[in-house]
Amino acid sequence: MRQEKQPAVYIMTNRKDGVLYTGVTSDLIARAWQHRQKQSGFSARYRCDKLVWFELHGDMYAAITREKQIKAGSRAKKVALIEVENPEWRDLFPELTGG
């Protein structure tokens, strides 16, 4: 059985210290998978297919508020968020999906 959806804010990249994409979703696994497919848009253009940071929230309003806060911050602040919990910039998607 599929888990109940949970709002999340996330950051995708193409490589360590590469392009950063910050987003919000109600289904992190499905959204990260879409980025990995590089079908169109920003993810395809910049190859942002590695999930390097995410934060789960209790409701979508909180997640959207946090996404706006992160997007308004500097690149240095985004990098700091990633490096606190993921200093090697590992792709977290396999861990998230149990793969």
Phi, psi and omega in degrees: 000138181286141178295153174296141181292147179221130179301142181210150170251143185213161175232129176248155177213171175262335180189169178303133181061022179266204180295140178246137175236123178253132181216174177226146182204162173262354181217088187299317181298312180296319182291317178298322177298318178300317178299318182296334180284342177049046184285317180196171175076205186303314182300319179290316183296317185252005178056041178279089186236009180246121176278113184248349179199143172205160181218124181272149181228157181284333178210162185294326179301315179296319180295316180295319178300316180293320178300315179298320179297315181293315180298327180284344181279171180283165175301320180302322179291323178294316178298319179298319176302314181296311189288340176296316184254345185216065186298337178271356182058041176296151173284117184274352183302313179300322178293320181296323183264359180076018184259000000 
